[in-house]
Amino acid sequence: MRRLADQGDSVTAAASLPPPPRPAAMLWWALGLLAVFAAMGAAIAVDPSAPFPQPLDDAWRGLVGVGPDSGAYSWFLPMFFQLFGELPGVFVTVVVIPLALVLIGRWRSALFFLSVIALGPGLLSQAMKNLVDRPRPAADPVLGLFEPLFSVDHGSFPSGHSISAAATAVSIAALIPPSRALARRAWWVIGALLMAGMAWQRTLVNAHWLSDTLVGLVTGAGAALLLWWAFWPWLHRDYGRPIPRARRRDVATRSTTLSTKRKATP
């Protein structure tokens, strides 16, 4: 019991400690990634129909893109990535994750997560799509190329699905306390697979050019890092907060320990 009480005291003490200073490297990485996003947007806007990465995009599309008669795009894995950027994925990132954070007493983390989704997949993605308005991959029967296999909106650059994947991957990493180093490393591996898989799926179904997806990943990661840096003190306050059930258990344990000490005192 004493050990549990000591653990509860240490968690409470950790929550009351001042957070470490914001890492300058994180801010510079965020600004650098967002600068790449802006520069690529400006470069592609010069000639949206045939921008400078078009030869690479065409070569990748010829290797990866499939047609409607292929079963390569309709099995579980590519459909997971497809739905991640549609209503099911939006519901998880905008409702389920923030609500879960609020229910365990981490409303600051919930606000951070929602802010990342609003900035990356929301503001940055839609603003650049409207400014650049790059055409989506089109069908070419002569070359055996196909149009998007799913319904898409206007503007191919950047990939909103890719922005969502990178923003979610980095944001969840930010929610894991630094003391859980193994969990954070494991999540970075999962997050990297999530981002790579999203870039693959968006080009597999001809919804985007390769450069759309790569810049989308850069954008989502940059937005999440920028807000991770901005929310740094609040996130560190939440790292030390026990979940409500654990908090009640710690209080009960400390009360029991104190009662036992009083009875033992002559």
C-alpha positions as CSV (number, residue, x, y, z in Angstrom):
1,M,0.0,0.0,0.0
2,R,2.8,2.3,0.8
3,R,4.4,1.7,-2.6
4,L,1.1,2.6,-4.3
5,A,0.7,5.7,-2.2
6,D,4.3,6.8,-3.0
7,Q,3.6,6.3,-6.7
8,G,0.5,8.4,-6.5
9,D,2.5,11.1,-4.6
10,S,5.2,11.0,-7.3
11,V,2.6,11.4,-10.1
12,T,1.0,14.3,-8.3
13,A,4.4,15.9,-7.8
14,A,5.3,15.5,-11.4
15,A,2.1,17.3,-12.4
16,S,3.0,20.2,-10.2
17,L,6.6,20.5,-11.5
18,P,7.3,23.3,-14.0
19,P,7.7,21.9,-17.6
20,P,11.1,21.8,-19.2
21,P,11.7,24.6,-21.7
22,R,10.3,24.4,-25.1
23,P,12.7,22.7,-27.5
24,A,14.0,25.2,-30.0
25,A,14.8,22.4,-32.5
26,M,11.1,21.4,-32.6
27,L,10.1,24.9,-33.6
28,W,12.8,25.1,-36.3
29,W,11.8,21.7,-37.7
30,A,8.1,22.8,-37.8
31,L,8.9,26.0,-39.5
32,G,11.2,24.3,-42.0
33,L,8.6,21.7,-42.9
34,L,6.0,24.3,-43.4
35,A,8.4,26.4,-45.5
36,V,8.8,23.4,-47.7
37,F,5.0,23.2,-48.0
38,A,4.7,26.8,-49.0
39,A,7.6,26.6,-51.4
40,M,6.2,23.6,-53.1
41,G,2.8,25.2,-53.4
42,A,4.3,28.3,-55.0
43,A,6.4,26.1,-57.4
44,I,3.4,24.0,-58.5
45,A,1.1,27.0,-58.8
46,V,3.4,28.3,-61.7
47,D,2.1,25.5,-63.9
48,P,-0.4,23.2,-62.1
49,S,-1.0,21.0,-65.1
50,A,2.7,20.3,-65.6
51,P,4.8,21.3,-62.6
52,F,8.4,20.4,-62.2
53,P,7.9,17.1,-60.3
54,Q,5.6,15.8,-63.0
55,P,8.1,13.4,-64.6
56,L,8.6,11.7,-61.3
57,D,4.9,11.7,-60.6
58,D,4.2,10.1,-64.0
59,A,6.8,7.4,-63.5
60,W,5.5,6.5,-60.0
61,R,1.9,6.5,-61.3
62,G,2.8,4.0,-64.0
63,L,4.3,1.7,-61.5
64,V,1.7,1.9,-58.7
65,G,-1.6,3.0,-60.1
66,V,-4.3,0.4,-60.8
67,G,-7.6,0.2,-62.6
68,P,-11.1,-0.5,-61.5
69,D,-10.9,-4.1,-62.5
70,S,-8.0,-4.7,-60.1
71,G,-8.6,-6.2,-56.6
72,A,-5.4,-4.5,-55.3
73,Y,-7.2,-1.4,-54.0
74,S,-10.3,-3.0,-52.4
75,W,-8.9,-5.3,-49.8
76,F,-8.6,-4.4,-46.1
77,L,-5.3,-2.4,-46.0
78,P,-6.0,0.1,-48.8
79,M,-9.6,0.5,-47.7
80,F,-8.3,1.3,-44.1
81,F,-6.3,4.2,-45.5
82,Q,-9.2,5.3,-47.7
83,L,-11.6,5.4,-44.8
84,F,-9.1,7.1,-42.6
85,G,-9.5,10.3,-44.5
86,E,-13.3,10.0,-44.8
87,L,-16.1,10.1,-42.3
88,P,-15.0,7.2,-40.1
89,G,-11.5,8.6,-39.7
90,V,-12.8,12.1,-39.1
91,F,-15.2,10.8,-36.4
92,V,-12.2,9.1,-34.7
93,T,-9.9,12.1,-34.8
94,V,-12.5,14.8,-34.2
95,V,-14.8,13.1,-31.7
96,V,-13.5,9.8,-30.2
97,I,-9.9,10.7,-29.4
98,P,-10.6,14.2,-28.0
99,L,-13.6,12.9,-26.0
100,A,-11.5,10.1,-24.6
101,L,-8.9,12.6,-23.5
102,V,-11.5,14.8,-21.8
103,L,-13.0,11.8,-20.0
104,I,-9.6,11.0,-18.4
105,G,-9.1,14.6,-17.3
106,R,-6.8,15.7,-20.1
107,W,-8.8,18.5,-21.7
108,R,-5.6,20.4,-22.6
109,S,-4.4,17.4,-24.7
110,A,-7.8,17.3,-26.3
111,L,-7.6,20.9,-27.3
112,F,-4.1,20.3,-28.7
113,F,-5.3,17.4,-30.8
114,L,-8.3,19.3,-32.2
115,S,-6.1,22.3,-33.0
116,V,-3.8,20.1,-35.0
117,I,-6.7,18.6,-37.0
118,A,-8.1,22.1,-37.6
119,L,-4.7,23.6,-38.7
120,G,-3.4,20.7,-40.9
121,P,-6.2,18.8,-42.6
122,G,-8.5,21.8,-42.2
123,L,-6.9,25.2,-42.9
124,L,-3.6,24.4,-44.6
125,S,-5.0,21.6,-46.8
126,Q,-8.1,23.5,-48.1
127,A,-6.3,26.8,-48.5
128,M,-3.6,25.3,-50.7
129,K,-6.0,23.2,-52.7
130,N,-7.9,26.4,-53.6
131,L,-4.8,28.4,-54.3
132,V,-3.0,25.9,-56.5
133,D,-6.0,23.8,-57.9
134,R,-3.7,21.2,-59.4
135,P,-5.6,18.7,-61.7
136,R,-6.1,15.1,-60.4
137,P,-4.6,12.2,-62.4
138,A,-6.7,11.7,-65.5
139,A,-7.5,8.6,-67.5
140,D,-5.3,7.8,-70.5
141,P,-6.4,4.7,-72.4
142,V,-3.3,4.8,-74.7
143,L,-0.9,4.6,-71.8
144,G,-3.2,2.3,-69.7
145,L,-3.7,4.9,-67.0
146,F,-6.9,5.4,-64.9
147,E,-8.7,8.2,-63.2
148,P,-9.3,8.2,-59.4
149,L,-11.1,5.1,-58.3
150,F,-12.9,6.9,-55.5
151,S,-14.9,10.1,-55.4
152,V,-12.5,13.1,-54.9
153,D,-13.0,16.8,-54.5
154,H,-11.2,19.5,-56.5
155,G,-7.5,20.2,-56.2
156,S,-4.9,17.4,-56.1
157,F,-2.2,19.3,-54.2
158,P,-1.7,18.6,-51.4
159,S,-3.2,15.2,-50.3
160,G,-5.6,15.9,-47.4
161,H,-5.5,12.2,-46.5
162,S,-1.7,12.4,-46.2
163,I,-1.9,15.5,-44.1
164,S,-4.3,13.8,-41.8
165,A,-2.1,10.7,-41.4
166,A,1.0,12.7,-40.6
167,A,-0.8,15.1,-38.3
168,T,-2.4,12.2,-36.4
169,A,0.9,10.3,-36.1
170,V,2.8,13.2,-34.7
171,S,0.0,14.3,-32.4
172,I,-0.4,10.9,-30.8
173,A,3.3,10.8,-30.2
174,A,3.0,14.2,-28.5
175,L,0.3,12.7,-26.2
176,I,2.6,10.0,-24.9
177,P,4.6,11.1,-21.8
178,P,8.4,11.2,-22.3
179,S,8.7,8.8,-19.4
180,R,7.0,6.1,-21.6
181,A,10.0,6.1,-23.9
182,L,9.3,2.5,-25.2
183,A,5.7,3.3,-26.0
184,R,6.7,6.5,-27.8
185,R,9.3,4.7,-29.9
186,A,6.8,1.9,-30.7
187,W,4.3,4.6,-31.8
188,W,6.8,6.3,-34.0
189,V,7.3,3.0,-35.9
190,I,3.5,2.6,-36.2
191,G,3.1,6.3,-37.2
192,A,5.8,5.9,-39.9
193,L,4.0,2.9,-41.4
194,L,0.7,4.9,-41.3
195,M,2.3,7.8,-43.2
196,A,4.0,5.6,-45.8
197,G,0.9,3.5,-46.2
198,M,-1.2,6.5,-46.8
199,A,1.1,7.8,-49.5
200,W,1.0,4.4,-51.2
201,Q,-2.7,4.1,-51.1
202,R,-3.5,7.6,-52.5
203,T,-1.3,6.9,-55.5
204,L,-2.5,3.3,-55.8
205,V,-6.1,4.5,-56.4
206,N,-5.0,7.4,-58.7
207,A,-6.4,10.0,-56.3
208,H,-3.1,11.9,-56.1
209,W,0.3,12.4,-57.6
210,L,3.3,11.2,-55.6
211,S,4.4,14.8,-54.9
212,D,0.9,15.6,-53.5
213,T,1.3,12.8,-50.9
214,L,4.9,13.6,-49.9
215,V,4.2,17.3,-49.4
216,G,1.0,16.3,-47.5
217,L,3.1,14.3,-45.1
218,V,5.5,17.2,-44.6
219,T,2.6,19.6,-44.0
220,G,0.8,17.4,-41.5
221,A,4.0,16.8,-39.6
222,G,5.0,20.4,-39.6
223,A,1.6,21.6,-38.4
224,A,1.6,19.0,-35.5
225,L,5.2,19.9,-34.5
226,L,4.3,23.6,-34.5
227,L,1.4,23.1,-32.1
228,W,3.3,20.5,-30.1
229,W,5.8,23.3,-29.4
230,A,3.0,25.8,-28.7
231,F,1.1,23.5,-26.4
232,W,4.3,22.2,-24.7
233,P,3.6,23.5,-21.1
234,W,0.0,22.3,-21.2
235,L,0.9,18.9,-22.5
236,H,3.5,18.5,-19.8
237,R,0.9,19.3,-17.2
238,D,-1.3,16.5,-18.6
239,Y,1.6,14.0,-18.6
240,G,1.6,14.0,-14.8
241,R,-2.2,13.7,-14.4
242,P,-3.5,10.3,-13.4
243,I,-6.7,9.1,-14.9
244,P,-9.7,9.7,-12.7
245,R,-10.1,6.0,-11.6
246,A,-6.4,5.8,-10.7
247,R,-6.6,9.1,-8.9
248,R,-9.5,7.8,-6.7
249,R,-7.6,4.6,-6.0
250,D,-4.6,6.6,-4.9
251,V,-6.7,8.7,-2.6
252,A,-8.3,5.7,-1.1
253,T,-4.9,4.0,-0.7
254,R,-3.4,7.1,1.1
255,S,-6.5,7.3,3.3
256,T,-6.1,3.6,4.3
257,T,-2.4,4.0,4.9
258,L,-3.0,7.1,7.1
259,S,-5.7,5.3,9.1
260,T,-3.4,2.3,9.6
261,K,-0.6,4.6,10.9
262,R,-3.0,6.3,13.3
263,K,-4.2,3.0,14.7
264,A,-0.6,1.8,15.1
265,T,0.3,5.0,17.0
266,P,0.2,4.3,20.8
